[in-house]
Amino acid sequence: MPQLNPYPWFMIMISSWLIFLLIMQPKFSSTYLPNPPSNKVKPVKKFTPWLWPWT
């Protein structure tokens, strides 16, 4: 059964991971974020209690 021979498939897998880790990953991680995170504090909303008409 030739599919049980790991030699060609193992080398393809290792080479594809090396390509991804060494070449593609830095390109993906250096992309520009269109909405950078900000340090703004969101205002706290004050909620008023609901007044039930039958109480």
PQR file of N, CA, C, O and H, with PARSE charges and radii, in Angstrom:
ATOM      1  N   MET A   1       0.853  -1.190   0.000 -0.4000 1.5000
ATOM      2  CA  MET A   1       0.000   0.000   0.000 -0.0000 2.0000
ATOM      3  C   MET A   1       0.892   1.244   0.000  0.5500 1.7000
ATOM      4  O   MET A   1       1.545   1.518   1.007 -0.5500 1.4000
ATOM      5  N   PRO A   2       0.938   1.969  -1.045 -0.5600 1.5000
ATOM      6  CA  PRO A   2       1.863   3.101  -1.122  0.2800 2.0000
ATOM      7  C   PRO A   2       1.468   4.278  -0.226  0.5500 1.7000
ATOM      8  O   PRO A   2       2.328   5.074   0.153 -0.5500 1.4000
ATOM      9  N   GLN A   3       0.195   4.399   0.115 -0.4000 1.5000
ATOM     10  CA  GLN A   3      -0.211   5.535   0.947 -0.0000 2.0000
ATOM     11  C   GLN A   3       0.295   5.398   2.385  0.5500 1.7000
ATOM     12  O   GLN A   3       0.255   6.365   3.145 -0.5500 1.4000
ATOM     13  H   GLN A   3      -0.503   3.753  -0.193  0.4000 1.0000
ATOM     14  N   LEU A   4       0.771   4.209   2.765 -0.4000 1.5000
ATOM     15  CA  LEU A   4       1.321   4.037   4.096 -0.0000 2.0000
ATOM     16  C   LEU A   4       2.787   4.440   4.170  0.5500 1.7000
ATOM     17  O   LEU A   4       3.354   4.513   5.260 -0.5500 1.4000
ATOM     18  H   LEU A   4       0.803   3.423   2.147  0.4000 1.0000
ATOM     19  N   ASN A   5       3.390   4.694   3.053 -0.4000 1.5000
ATOM     20  CA  ASN A   5       4.770   5.139   3.036 -0.0000 2.0000
ATOM     21  C   ASN A   5       4.792   6.627   3.392  0.5500 1.7000
ATOM     22  O   ASN A   5       4.336   7.445   2.593 -0.5500 1.4000
ATOM     23  H   ASN A   5       2.930   4.635   2.167  0.4000 1.0000
ATOM     24  N   PRO A   6       5.306   7.000   4.561 -0.5600 1.5000
ATOM     25  CA  PRO A   6       5.217   8.394   4.998  0.2800 2.0000
ATOM     26  C   PRO A   6       6.273   9.313   4.387  0.5500 1.7000
ATOM     27  O   PRO A   6       6.201  10.532   4.545 -0.5500 1.4000
ATOM     28  N   TYR A   7       7.266   8.727   3.681 -0.4000 1.5000
ATOM     29  CA  TYR A   7       8.383   9.558   3.247 -0.0000 2.0000
ATOM     30  C   TYR A   7       7.965  10.736   2.350  0.5500 1.7000
ATOM     31  O   TYR A   7       8.308  11.866   2.696 -0.5500 1.4000
ATOM     32  H   TYR A   7       7.324   7.737   3.552  0.4000 1.0000
ATOM     33  N   PRO A   8       7.268  10.565   1.250 -0.5600 1.5000
ATOM     34  CA  PRO A   8       6.984  11.745   0.415  0.2800 2.0000
ATOM     35  C   PRO A   8       5.995  12.705   1.080  0.5500 1.7000
ATOM     36  O   PRO A   8       6.133  13.921   0.949 -0.5500 1.4000
ATOM     37  N   TRP A   9       5.016  12.178   1.781 -0.4000 1.5000
ATOM     38  CA  TRP A   9       3.996  13.040   2.377 -0.0000 2.0000
ATOM     39  C   TRP A   9       4.528  13.789   3.592  0.5500 1.7000
ATOM     40  O   TRP A   9       4.129  14.924   3.855 -0.5500 1.4000
ATOM     41  H   TRP A   9       4.903  11.190   1.887  0.4000 1.0000
ATOM     42  N   PHE A  10       5.420  13.156   4.320 -0.4000 1.5000
ATOM     43  CA  PHE A  10       6.003  13.826   5.459 -0.0000 2.0000
ATOM     44  C   PHE A  10       6.863  15.011   5.020  0.5500 1.7000
ATOM     45  O   PHE A  10       6.819  16.070   5.645 -0.5500 1.4000
ATOM     46  H   PHE A  10       5.744  12.234   4.106  0.4000 1.0000
ATOM     47  N   MET A  11       7.625  14.844   3.976 -0.4000 1.5000
ATOM     48  CA  MET A  11       8.452  15.941   3.476 -0.0000 2.0000
ATOM     49  C   MET A  11       7.587  17.075   2.917  0.5500 1.7000
ATOM     50  O   MET A  11       7.932  18.245   3.078 -0.5500 1.4000
ATOM     51  H   MET A  11       7.660  13.983   3.468  0.4000 1.0000
ATOM     52  N   ILE A  12       6.496  16.751   2.280 -0.4000 1.5000
ATOM     53  CA  ILE A  12       5.584  17.783   1.781 -0.0000 2.0000
ATOM     54  C   ILE A  12       4.967  18.540   2.945  0.5500 1.7000
ATOM     55  O   ILE A  12       4.857  19.766   2.902 -0.5500 1.4000
ATOM     56  H   ILE A  12       6.216  15.800   2.149  0.4000 1.0000
ATOM     57  N   MET A  13       4.567  17.826   3.974 -0.4000 1.5000
ATOM     58  CA  MET A  13       3.975  18.484   5.132 -0.0000 2.0000
ATOM     59  C   MET A  13       4.990  19.391   5.836  0.5500 1.7000
ATOM     60  O   MET A  13       4.663  20.525   6.188 -0.5500 1.4000
ATOM     61  H   MET A  13       4.656  16.831   4.009  0.4000 1.0000
ATOM     62  N   ILE A  14       6.207  18.906   6.042 -0.4000 1.5000
ATOM     63  CA  ILE A  14       7.233  19.709   6.703 -0.0000 2.0000
ATOM     64  C   ILE A  14       7.567  20.942   5.869  0.5500 1.7000
ATOM     65  O   ILE A  14       7.692  22.038   6.415 -0.5500 1.4000
ATOM     66  H   ILE A  14       6.472  17.985   5.757  0.4000 1.0000
ATOM     67  N   SER A  15       7.709  20.781   4.581 -0.4000 1.5000
ATOM     68  CA  SER A  15       8.047  21.930   3.740 -0.0000 2.0000
ATOM     69  C   SER A  15       6.909  22.939   3.691  0.5500 1.7000
ATOM     70  O   SER A  15       7.163  24.144   3.683 -0.5500 1.4000
ATOM     71  H   SER A  15       7.607  19.890   4.138  0.4000 1.0000
ATOM     72  N   SER A  16       5.670  22.484   3.658 -0.4000 1.5000
ATOM     73  CA  SER A  16       4.557  23.438   3.646 -0.0000 2.0000
ATOM     74  C   SER A  16       4.464  24.199   4.968  0.5500 1.7000
ATOM     75  O   SER A  16       4.158  25.391   4.967 -0.5500 1.4000
ATOM     76  H   SER A  16       5.464  21.506   3.665  0.4000 1.0000
ATOM     77  N   TRP A  17       4.721  23.532   6.095 -0.4000 1.5000
ATOM     78  CA  TRP A  17       4.715  24.232   7.375 -0.0000 2.0000
ATOM     79  C   TRP A  17       5.866  25.214   7.480  0.5500 1.7000
ATOM     80  O   TRP A  17       5.700  26.304   8.027 -0.5500 1.4000
ATOM     81  H   TRP A  17       4.970  22.563   6.096  0.4000 1.0000
ATOM     82  N   LEU A  18       7.008  24.852   6.974 -0.4000 1.5000
ATOM     83  CA  LEU A  18       8.136  25.782   6.992 -0.0000 2.0000
ATOM     84  C   LEU A  18       7.858  27.008   6.131  0.5500 1.7000
ATOM     85  O   LEU A  18       8.197  28.130   6.508 -0.5500 1.4000
ATOM     86  H   LEU A  18       7.143  23.967   6.529  0.4000 1.0000
ATOM     87  N   ILE A  19       7.249  26.792   4.991 -0.4000 1.5000
ATOM     88  CA  ILE A  19       6.878  27.924   4.136 -0.0000 2.0000
ATOM     89  C   ILE A  19       5.890  28.819   4.866  0.5500 1.7000
ATOM     90  O   ILE A  19       6.018  30.043   4.848 -0.5500 1.4000
ATOM     91  H   ILE A  19       6.973  25.881   4.685  0.4000 1.0000
ATOM     92  N   PHE A  20       4.925  28.215   5.495 -0.4000 1.5000
ATOM     93  CA  PHE A  20       3.943  29.021   6.218 -0.0000 2.0000
ATOM     94  C   PHE A  20       4.579  29.788   7.369  0.5500 1.7000
ATOM     95  O   PHE A  20       4.335  30.985   7.522 -0.5500 1.4000
ATOM     96  H   PHE A  20       4.822  27.220   5.510  0.4000 1.0000
ATOM     97  N   LEU A  21       5.381  29.123   8.170 -0.4000 1.5000
ATOM     98  CA  LEU A  21       5.943  29.757   9.368 -0.0000 2.0000
ATOM     99  C   LEU A  21       6.997  30.800   9.039  0.5500 1.7000
ATOM    100  O   LEU A  21       7.094  31.814   9.730 -0.5500 1.4000
ATOM    101  H   LEU A  21       5.580  28.151   8.045  0.4000 1.0000
ATOM    102  N   LEU A  22       7.776  30.575   8.016 -0.4000 1.5000
ATOM    103  CA  LEU A  22       8.889  31.476   7.740 -0.0000 2.0000
ATOM    104  C   LEU A  22       8.557  32.570   6.730  0.5500 1.7000
ATOM    105  O   LEU A  22       9.142  33.652   6.780 -0.5500 1.4000
ATOM    106  H   LEU A  22       7.697  29.751   7.454  0.4000 1.0000
ATOM    107  N   ILE A  23       7.644  32.307   5.832 -0.4000 1.5000
ATOM    108  CA  ILE A  23       7.374  33.275   4.771 -0.0000 2.0000
ATOM    109  C   ILE A  23       5.992  33.901   4.901  0.5500 1.7000
ATOM    110  O   ILE A  23       5.864  35.125   4.900 -0.5500 1.4000
ATOM    111  H   ILE A  23       7.169  31.427   5.792  0.4000 1.0000
ATOM    112  N   MET A  24       4.973  33.085   5.011 -0.4000 1.5000
ATOM    113  CA  MET A  24       3.611  33.600   4.964 -0.0000 2.0000
ATOM    114  C   MET A  24       3.184  34.256   6.282  0.5500 1.7000
ATOM    115  O   MET A  24       2.523  35.295   6.258 -0.5500 1.4000
ATOM    116  H   MET A  24       5.077  32.090   5.012  0.4000 1.0000
ATOM    117  N   GLN A  25       3.534  33.691   7.392 -0.4000 1.5000
ATOM    118  CA  GLN A  25       3.066  34.206   8.679 -0.0000 2.0000
ATOM    119  C   GLN A  25       3.527  35.629   8.955  0.5500 1.7000
ATOM    120  O   GLN A  25       2.704  36.430   9.398 -0.5500 1.4000
ATOM    121  H   GLN A  25       4.071  32.848   7.411  0.4000 1.0000
ATOM    122  N   PRO A  26       4.783  36.005   8.725 -0.5600 1.5000
ATOM    123  CA  PRO A  26       5.146  37.410   8.936  0.2800 2.0000
ATOM    124  C   PRO A  26       4.406  38.367   8.000  0.5500 1.7000
ATOM    125  O   PRO A  26       4.131  39.507   8.375 -0.5500 1.4000
ATOM    126  N   LYS A  27       4.084  37.918   6.798 -0.4000 1.5000
ATOM    127  CA  LYS A  27       3.332  38.779   5.887 -0.0000 2.0000
ATOM    128  C   LYS A  27       1.909  38.998   6.388  0.5500 1.7000
ATOM    129  O   LYS A  27       1.371  40.101   6.286 -0.5500 1.4000
ATOM    130  H   LYS A  27       4.307  36.992   6.494  0.4000 1.0000
ATOM    131  N   PHE A  28       1.306  37.953   6.926 -0.4000 1.5000
ATOM    132  CA  PHE A  28      -0.051  38.094   7.441 -0.0000 2.0000
ATOM    133  C   PHE A  28      -0.084  38.915   8.719  0.5500 1.7000
ATOM    134  O   PHE A  28      -1.017  39.689   8.934 -0.5500 1.4000
ATOM    135  H   PHE A  28       1.743  37.057   7.009  0.4000 1.0000
ATOM    136  N   SER A  29       0.907  38.757   9.555 -0.4000 1.5000
ATOM    137  CA  SER A  29       0.876  39.464  10.832 -0.0000 2.0000
ATOM    138  C   SER A  29       1.277  40.927  10.702  0.5500 1.7000
ATOM    139  O   SER A  29       1.068  41.696  11.640 -0.5500 1.4000
ATOM    140  H   SER A  29       1.665  38.128   9.381  0.4000 1.0000
ATOM    141  N   SER A  30       1.842  41.333   9.576 -0.4000 1.5000
ATOM    142  CA  SER A  30       2.233  42.724   9.416 -0.0000 2.0000
ATOM    143  C   SER A  30       1.176  43.542   8.679  0.5500 1.7000
ATOM    144  O   SER A  30       1.449  44.673   8.276 -0.5500 1.4000
ATOM    145  H   SER A  30       2.011  40.708   8.814  0.4000 1.0000
ATOM    146  N   THR A  31       0.011  43.010   8.501 -0.4000 1.5000
ATOM    147  CA  THR A  31      -1.032  43.743   7.800 -0.0000 2.0000
ATOM    148  C   THR A  31      -1.533  44.904   8.657  0.5500 1.7000
ATOM    149  O   THR A  31      -1.452  44.873   9.885 -0.5500 1.4000
ATOM    150  H   THR A  31      -0.211  42.091   8.828  0.4000 1.0000
ATOM    151  N   TYR A  32      -2.037  45.899   7.996 -0.4000 1.5000
ATOM    152  CA  TYR A  32      -2.530  47.093   8.666 -0.0000 2.0000
ATOM    153  C   TYR A  32      -3.924  46.837   9.220  0.5500 1.7000
ATOM    154  O   TYR A  32      -4.795  46.324   8.518 -0.5500 1.4000
ATOM    155  H   TYR A  32      -2.102  45.924   6.998  0.4000 1.0000
ATOM    156  N   LEU A  33      -4.130  47.194  10.469 -0.4000 1.5000
ATOM    157  CA  LEU A  33      -5.452  47.073  11.070 -0.0000 2.0000
ATOM    158  C   LEU A  33      -6.258  48.329  10.737  0.5500 1.7000
ATOM    159  O   LEU A  33      -5.821  49.429  11.075 -0.5500 1.4000
ATOM    160  H   LEU A  33      -3.423  47.612  11.040  0.4000 1.0000
ATOM    161  N   PRO A  34      -7.397  48.209  10.098 -0.5600 1.5000
ATOM    162  CA  PRO A  34      -8.155  49.406   9.744  0.2800 2.0000
ATOM    163  C   PRO A  34      -8.731  50.127  10.954  0.5500 1.7000
ATOM    164  O   PRO A  34      -8.918  51.343  10.912 -0.5500 1.4000
ATOM    165  N   ASN A  35      -9.011  49.416  12.009 -0.4000 1.5000
ATOM    166  CA  ASN A  35      -9.540  50.015  13.229 -0.0000 2.0000
ATOM    167  C   ASN A  35      -8.639  49.640  14.396  0.5500 1.7000
ATOM    168  O   ASN A  35      -8.888  48.640  15.070 -0.5500 1.4000
ATOM    169  H   ASN A  35      -8.860  48.428  12.044  0.4000 1.0000
ATOM    170  N   PRO A  36      -7.602  50.422  14.643 -0.5600 1.5000
ATOM    171  CA  PRO A  36      -6.700  50.054  15.738  0.2800 2.0000
ATOM    172  C   PRO A  36      -7.407  50.187  17.087  0.5500 1.7000
ATOM    173  O   PRO A  36      -8.308  51.011  17.238 -0.5500 1.4000
ATOM    174  N   PRO A  37      -7.008  49.393  18.044 -0.5600 1.5000
ATOM    175  CA  PRO A  37      -7.650  49.485  19.362  0.2800 2.0000
ATOM    176  C   PRO A  37      -7.351  50.828  20.017  0.5500 1.7000
ATOM    177  O   PRO A  37      -6.270  51.392  19.846 -0.5500 1.4000
ATOM    178  N   SER A  38      -8.292  51.309  20.741 -0.4000 1.5000
ATOM    179  CA  SER A  38      -8.114  52.601  21.402 -0.0000 2.0000
ATOM    180  C   SER A  38      -8.211  52.425  22.912  0.5500 1.7000
ATOM    181  O   SER A  38      -8.711  51.415  23.406 -0.5500 1.4000
ATOM    182  H   SER A  38      -9.170  50.850  20.880  0.4000 1.0000
ATOM    183  N   ASN A  39      -7.726  53.423  23.626 -0.4000 1.5000
ATOM    184  CA  ASN A  39      -7.744  53.389  25.086 -0.0000 2.0000
ATOM    185  C   ASN A  39      -8.878  54.224  25.657  0.5500 1.7000
ATOM    186  O   ASN A  39      -8.854  54.574  26.837 -0.5500 1.4000
ATOM    187  H   ASN A  39      -7.319  54.243  23.224  0.4000 1.0000
ATOM    188  N   LYS A  40      -9.852  54.542  24.854 -0.4000 1.5000
ATOM    189  CA  LYS A  40     -10.962  55.346  25.333 -0.0000 2.0000
ATOM    190  C   LYS A  40     -11.805  54.564  26.331  0.5500 1.7000
ATOM    191  O   LYS A  40     -12.036  53.366  26.170 -0.5500 1.4000
ATOM    192  H   LYS A  40      -9.871  54.258  23.895  0.4000 1.0000
ATOM    193  N   VAL A  41     -12.250  55.250  27.342 -0.4000 1.5000
ATOM    194  CA  VAL A  41     -13.111  54.632  28.341 -0.0000 2.0000
ATOM    195  C   VAL A  41     -14.556  54.877  27.913  0.5500 1.7000
ATOM    196  O   VAL A  41     -14.954  56.009  27.640 -0.5500 1.4000
ATOM    197  H   VAL A  41     -12.063  56.224  27.473  0.4000 1.0000
ATOM    198  N   LYS A  42     -15.312  53.822  27.862 -0.4000 1.5000
ATOM    199  CA  LYS A  42     -16.719  53.963  27.485 -0.0000 2.0000
ATOM    200  C   LYS A  42     -17.490  54.594  28.633  0.5500 1.7000
ATOM    201  O   LYS A  42     -17.255  54.263  29.795 -0.5500 1.4000
ATOM    202  H   LYS A  42     -14.989  52.902  28.084  0.4000 1.0000
ATOM    203  N   PRO A  43     -18.401  55.494  28.321 -0.5600 1.5000
ATOM    204  CA  PRO A  43     -19.175  56.111  29.407  0.2800 2.0000
ATOM    205  C   PRO A  43     -20.105  55.091  30.062  0.5500 1.7000
ATOM    206  O   PRO A  43     -20.658  54.207  29.407 -0.5500 1.4000
ATOM    207  N   VAL A  44     -20.253  55.242  31.349 -0.4000 1.5000
ATOM    208  CA  VAL A  44     -21.121  54.339  32.096 -0.0000 2.0000
ATOM    209  C   VAL A  44     -22.565  54.807  31.912  0.5500 1.7000
ATOM    210  O   VAL A  44     -22.889  55.971  32.146 -0.5500 1.4000
ATOM    211  H   VAL A  44     -19.805  55.960  31.881  0.4000 1.0000
ATOM    212  N   LYS A  45     -23.407  53.895  31.497 -0.4000 1.5000
ATOM    213  CA  LYS A  45     -24.814  54.233  31.297 -0.0000 2.0000
ATOM    214  C   LYS A  45     -25.562  54.108  32.612  0.5500 1.7000
ATOM    215  O   LYS A  45     -25.414  53.130  33.345 -0.5500 1.4000
ATOM    216  H   LYS A  45     -23.143  52.949  31.307  0.4000 1.0000
ATOM    217  N   LYS A  46     -26.357  55.109  32.886 -0.4000 1.5000
ATOM    218  CA  LYS A  46     -27.162  55.070  34.100 -0.0000 2.0000
ATOM    219  C   LYS A  46     -28.569  54.610  33.719  0.5500 1.7000
ATOM    220  O   LYS A  46     -29.239  55.224  32.889 -0.5500 1.4000
ATOM    221  H   LYS A  46     -26.477  55.903  32.290  0.4000 1.0000
ATOM    222  N   PHE A  47     -28.985  53.546  34.328 -0.4000 1.5000
ATOM    223  CA  PHE A  47     -30.294  52.984  34.037 -0.0000 2.0000
ATOM    224  C   PHE A  47     -31.294  53.417  35.099  0.5500 1.7000
ATOM    225  O   PHE A  47     -30.996  53.437  36.293 -0.5500 1.4000
ATOM    226  H   PHE A  47     -28.441  53.047  35.002  0.4000 1.0000
ATOM    227  N   THR A  48     -32.478  53.759  34.635 -0.4000 1.5000
ATOM    228  CA  THR A  48     -33.531  54.096  35.582 -0.0000 2.0000
ATOM    229  C   THR A  48     -34.433  52.880  35.760  0.5500 1.7000
ATOM    230  O   THR A  48     -34.701  52.171  34.790 -0.5500 1.4000
ATOM    231  H   THR A  48     -32.720  53.743  33.664  0.4000 1.0000
ATOM    232  N   PRO A  49     -34.893  52.632  36.939 -0.5600 1.5000
ATOM    233  CA  PRO A  49     -35.733  51.447  37.151  0.2800 2.0000
ATOM    234  C   PRO A  49     -37.090  51.609  36.460  0.5500 1.7000
ATOM    235  O   PRO A  49     -37.606  52.716  36.300 -0.5500 1.4000
ATOM    236  N   TRP A  50     -37.630  50.497  36.069 -0.4000 1.5000
ATOM    237  CA  TRP A  50     -38.917  50.482  35.407 -0.0000 2.0000
ATOM    238  C   TRP A  50     -40.015  50.607  36.462  0.5500 1.7000
ATOM    239  O   TRP A  50     -40.020  49.875  37.452 -0.5500 1.4000
ATOM    240  H   TRP A  50     -37.211  49.598  36.199  0.4000 1.0000
ATOM    241  N   LEU A  51     -40.924  51.520  36.247 -0.4000 1.5000
ATOM    242  CA  LEU A  51     -42.039  51.696  37.174 -0.0000 2.0000
ATOM    243  C   LEU A  51     -43.234  50.931  36.606  0.5500 1.7000
ATOM    244  O   LEU A  51     -43.765  51.282  35.553 -0.5500 1.4000
ATOM    245  H   LEU A  51     -40.920  52.114  35.443  0.4000 1.0000
ATOM    246  N   TRP A  52     -43.638  49.905  37.302 -0.4000 1.5000
ATOM    247  CA  TRP A  52     -44.751  49.095  36.845 -0.0000 2.0000
ATOM    248  C   TRP A  52     -46.062  49.809  37.164  0.5500 1.7000
ATOM    249  O   TRP A  52     -46.216  50.327  38.270 -0.5500 1.4000
ATOM    250  H   TRP A  52     -43.206  49.620  38.158  0.4000 1.0000
ATOM    251  N   PRO A  53     -46.998  49.851  36.240 -0.5600 1.5000
ATOM    252  CA  PRO A  53     -48.224  50.594  36.469  0.2800 2.0000
ATOM    253  C   PRO A  53     -49.145  49.973  37.528  0.5500 1.7000
ATOM    254  O   PRO A  53     -49.977  50.684  38.092 -0.5500 1.4000
ATOM    255  N   TRP A  54     -49.024  48.688  37.812 -0.4000 1.5000
ATOM    256  CA  TRP A  54     -49.968  48.064  38.739 -0.0000 2.0000
ATOM    257  C   TRP A  54     -49.419  47.978  40.163  0.5500 1.7000
ATOM    258  O   TRP A  54     -50.055  47.356  41.015 -0.5500 1.4000
ATOM    259  H   TRP A  54     -48.348  48.110  37.354  0.4000 1.0000
ATOM    260  N   THR A  55     -48.261  48.580  40.453 -0.4000 1.5000
ATOM    261  CA  THR A  55     -47.774  48.525  41.833 -0.0000 2.0000
ATOM    262  C   THR A  55     -48.012  49.814  42.552  0.5500 1.7000
ATOM    263  O   THR A  55     -47.662  49.940  43.725 -0.5500 1.4000
ATOM    264  H   THR A  55     -47.744  49.085  39.762  0.4000 1.0000
TER
END
